[in-house]
Amino acid sequence: MIERERWFHRLSLQALGWKKQYPRWDRSLGQTDELVPEVKAIDELRLQRGAEQIVYDGAIEDIQPEIWPRLFDPEFLRESGVVTATAEGRGLAYFFTWGSNRLVLRHYLRGGLLGKVISDRYLGGSLESSRPYLEWKLLGKLVELGLPAPRPAGIRLCGGAGFYRGDLLTHEIEDARPLGALLQQAQLEEKSWRAVGGTIRRFHDHGILHSDLNAANILIQDEKIFLIDFDKAELRDPGPWKNANLERLERSLKKWRRQEETFHFTTTDWQSLQEGYNAA
């Protein structure tokens, strides 16, 4: 099982574009330490309390180290009266304010059939190979690249018996709404569709594959477009995956249109998105 986890970790980091910085395994030396590349945009600090591991951005000045463990506890947030909103998705996301920070807490949950049996436990014991940590590192890289995505604030892993549970804290993208929610209310202007396409192109140009590109993970803030939820996202070399990623989004939008009583999405809208993508 250990060898399998090492292989998966190495493959994941290579997919994130860090192959050159990743050391070769030397089994003759019994090597077990794993190098995770540095992300300069985030001041990564760590806390450990028993089986609980926390990674947070030390640049956030008005959150003391002893407070970080509490910020991953929804009950503490509710009792403190700092929750400003919640949002349904795969589980409940908590929007809250702490000091000058507007943050969003998301608990990692499985989807599909496996999620009905093991809702929130993941195999592994290493922080660096965990899904929360890989998303944390990728979000930090997106910040460095100046791409419109949430800035990471912290992650938590609670481990035991070869499994872990995870949580992610990000800074809220204020006054933004999901594309899916907007399309249930009104048509989107052509310039907005073009902006969506142009934003996706920016990510693709940097080799970013969003593995769950759909209308719930595209936020619109006035005329700005953001992408969220980078769990299992990857950095890739140029290839046909870009067109496949766009096709996935188109299928998702058509599925929403079939399922919702009102959903304003047309062939012309998709053409506008493609025009924005190609013009970027």
C-alpha positions in Angstrom: 0.0 0.0 0.0 2.9 2.4 0.8 4.4 1.9 -2.7 1.1 2.5 -4.3 0.6 5.7 -2.4 4.1 6.9 -3.4 3.4 6.1 -7.0 0.1 8.0 -6.9 1.8 11.0 -5.2 4.6 11.1 -7.8 2.0 10.9 -10.7 -0.1 13.6 -9.1 2.9 16.0 -8.7 4.0 15.3 -12.3 0.5 16.1 -13.5 0.8 19.4 -11.6 3.8 20.4 -13.7 6.4 19.7 -11.1 8.1 16.7 -12.6 11.5 18.4 -12.9 11.5 19.3 -9.2 10.5 15.9 -8.0 13.4 13.6 -6.9 13.9 10.1 -8.1 13.2 7.4 -5.6 16.3 5.6 -4.3 15.0 2.5 -2.6 18.6 1.4 -1.8 18.7 4.4 0.6 15.2 3.7 1.9 14.1 7.1 0.8 10.6 8.1 2.0 10.7 11.9 2.1 8.9 13.7 -0.7 9.7 17.1 -2.1 6.7 19.4 -2.7 7.7 22.4 -4.8 7.6 25.8 -3.2 4.8 28.3 -3.9 6.1 31.8 -3.3 2.8 33.5 -3.2 1.7 31.8 0.0 3.5 31.8 3.3 2.9 28.2 4.2 3.0 27.4 7.9 1.9 24.2 9.6 0.4 23.1 12.9 -0.1 19.6 14.2 -2.3 18.5 17.1 -2.5 14.7 17.5 -3.9 13.3 14.3 -5.0 16.7 13.1 -2.7 18.5 10.6 -3.3 22.1 9.6 -1.6 24.2 6.8 -2.3 27.9 6.7 -1.2 31.1 5.1 1.0 32.9 7.6 0.6 36.2 5.7 -2.9 36.4 7.2 -2.1 38.6 10.1 -5.3 38.8 12.1 -5.8 35.1 12.7 -3.6 33.8 15.5 -2.1 30.3 15.2 -4.2 28.9 18.1 -7.4 30.0 16.3 -6.8 28.1 13.1 -8.0 24.7 14.3 -11.3 26.2 15.4 -12.0 27.8 12.0 -12.5 24.3 10.5 -15.3 23.5 12.9 -18.8 24.5 11.6 -20.3 24.2 15.1 -17.7 26.7 16.5 -18.4 29.1 13.6 -22.2 28.9 14.1 -21.8 29.4 17.9 -19.5 32.4 17.3 -22.1 34.1 15.1 -19.7 34.6 12.3 -21.5 32.6 9.6 -22.9 34.9 6.9 -24.3 32.3 4.5 -24.2 28.7 3.5 -24.3 27.2 0.0 -25.4 23.7 -1.1 -23.1 21.7 -3.3 -21.4 18.4 -2.6 -22.1 19.1 1.1 -22.5 22.5 2.7 -20.1 25.3 2.3 -19.9 27.9 5.1 -19.3 31.6 4.4 -18.0 33.5 7.4 -16.0 36.5 8.5 -13.1 36.4 10.9 -11.4 39.7 11.6 -10.9 41.4 8.2 -11.1 38.1 6.4 -14.2 36.8 4.5 -13.6 33.0 4.2 -15.3 29.9 2.8 -15.1 26.5 4.5 -15.6 23.4 2.4 -15.4 19.8 3.6 -14.1 17.2 1.1 -16.8 14.7 0.2 -16.8 11.9 -2.3 -19.2 11.7 -5.2 -20.7 8.8 -7.1 -21.6 5.4 -5.7 -18.5 5.2 -3.5 -19.6 8.4 -1.8 -22.8 6.7 -0.6 -20.7 4.2 1.3 -17.6 6.2 2.3 -18.7 9.8 2.3 -15.7 11.7 3.4 -12.8 9.3 4.0 -9.8 9.1 1.7 -7.0 6.5 1.6 -3.6 7.7 2.6 -1.6 9.1 5.5 0.8 11.6 3.9 -0.1 15.3 4.0 1.8 15.9 0.8 -0.1 13.3 -1.2 -3.6 14.3 0.1 -6.2 15.9 -2.1 -6.5 19.0 0.2 -2.8 19.7 0.0 -2.5 19.2 -3.7 -5.4 21.6 -4.2 -3.8 24.0 -1.7 -0.6 24.0 -3.8 -2.4 24.4 -7.1 -4.4 27.3 -5.8 -1.2 29.0 -4.6 0.2 28.5 -8.1 -2.9 30.1 -9.6 -2.4 33.1 -7.3 1.2 33.4 -8.6 0.1 33.2 -12.2 -2.5 36.0 -11.6 -5.4 33.7 -12.6 -8.9 34.5 -11.3 -9.4 31.7 -8.7 -9.9 31.7 -4.9 -6.8 32.5 -2.8 -6.2 29.6 -0.4 -6.3 30.4 3.3 -5.7 26.9 4.9 -6.4 23.2 4.9 -7.0 20.6 7.6 -6.4 16.8 7.6 -7.7 14.5 10.3 -6.1 11.1 9.9 -6.3 7.7 11.4 -5.9 4.0 10.4 -4.6 4.8 6.9 -7.5 7.2 6.1 -8.0 10.9 6.3 -10.7 13.5 6.2 -10.0 16.9 4.8 -11.2 20.5 4.7 -10.3 23.6 2.7 -10.5 27.3 3.6 -10.4 29.9 0.8 -10.9 33.6 0.7 -14.4 34.4 -0.5 -14.8 35.9 -4.0 -17.2 38.7 -2.9 -20.4 39.6 -4.6 -20.0 36.8 -7.2 -22.7 34.3 -8.3 -22.5 30.9 -10.0 -23.2 30.9 -13.7 -25.8 28.1 -13.2 -27.8 30.2 -10.8 -27.8 33.3 -13.1 -28.9 31.2 -16.1 -32.0 30.0 -14.1 -33.1 33.6 -13.8 -32.2 35.4 -17.0 -30.2 35.3 -20.2 -26.5 36.2 -20.1 -25.3 39.0 -22.4 -23.1 38.1 -25.3 -20.1 39.9 -23.8 -20.5 37.8 -20.6 -20.4 34.6 -22.6 -17.3 35.8 -24.4 -15.7 36.7 -21.1 -16.4 33.2 -19.8 -14.7 31.7 -22.9 -11.8 34.1 -22.6 -11.2 33.2 -18.9 -11.2 29.5 -19.6 -8.6 30.2 -22.3 -6.4 31.9 -19.8 -6.3 28.8 -17.6 -5.8 26.5 -20.6 -2.9 28.7 -21.9 -1.2 28.0 -18.5 -1.9 24.3 -18.9 -4.6 24.2 -16.2 -7.1 21.4 -16.6 -10.2 22.0 -14.4 -11.5 18.5 -13.9 -15.0 19.6 -13.0 -15.7 22.5 -15.3 -19.4 23.2 -15.0 -21.8 26.1 -14.5 -21.6 25.7 -10.7 -17.9 26.3 -10.7 -17.9 29.4 -12.8 -18.5 32.6 -10.8 -19.5 36.0 -12.3 -18.7 39.1 -10.4 -19.9 42.1 -12.4 -17.9 41.7 -15.6 -15.2 39.5 -14.0 -15.2 35.7 -14.3 -13.7 33.3 -11.8 -13.2 29.5 -11.6 -13.5 27.7 -8.3 -13.2 24.1 -7.0 -9.8 22.8 -8.2 -10.0 19.5 -6.5 -8.2 17.0 -8.8 -7.3 19.7 -11.3 -4.0 19.3 -13.1 -1.3 21.2 -15.0 -0.7 19.7 -18.4 1.3 20.2 -21.5 -0.6 21.4 -24.6 -2.8 18.7 -26.2 -6.4 17.7 -27.1 -7.5 17.9 -23.5 -8.3 21.6 -24.0 -11.1 20.8 -26.6 -12.3 17.9 -24.4 -12.5 20.2 -21.4 -14.7 22.7 -23.4 -16.9 19.8 -24.7 -17.3 18.7 -21.1 -18.6 22.1 -20.2 -21.0 22.2 -23.1 -22.4 18.8 -22.1 -22.8 20.1 -18.6 -24.7 23.2 -19.7 -27.0 21.0 -21.9 -27.7 18.7 -18.9 -28.6 21.7 -16.7 -31.0 22.9 -19.5 -32.7 19.4 -19.5 -33.0 19.2 -15.8 -34.1 22.8 -14.9 -37.5 24.2 -15.6 -35.9 27.4 -16.7 -32.3 27.6 -17.9 -31.3 30.2 -20.4 -28.7 28.6 -22.6 -28.7 28.5 -26.4 -26.5 27.4 -29.3 -25.8 31.1 -29.9 -24.6 31.5 -26.3 -22.1 28.6 -26.8 -20.9 30.2 -30.0 -20.2 33.4 -28.1 -18.3 31.5 -25.5 -16.2 29.8 -28.2 -15.6 33.2 -29.9 -14.3 34.6 -26.6 -12.1 31.6 -26.1 -10.6 31.8 -29.6 -10.1 35.6 -29.4 -8.2 35.5 -26.1 
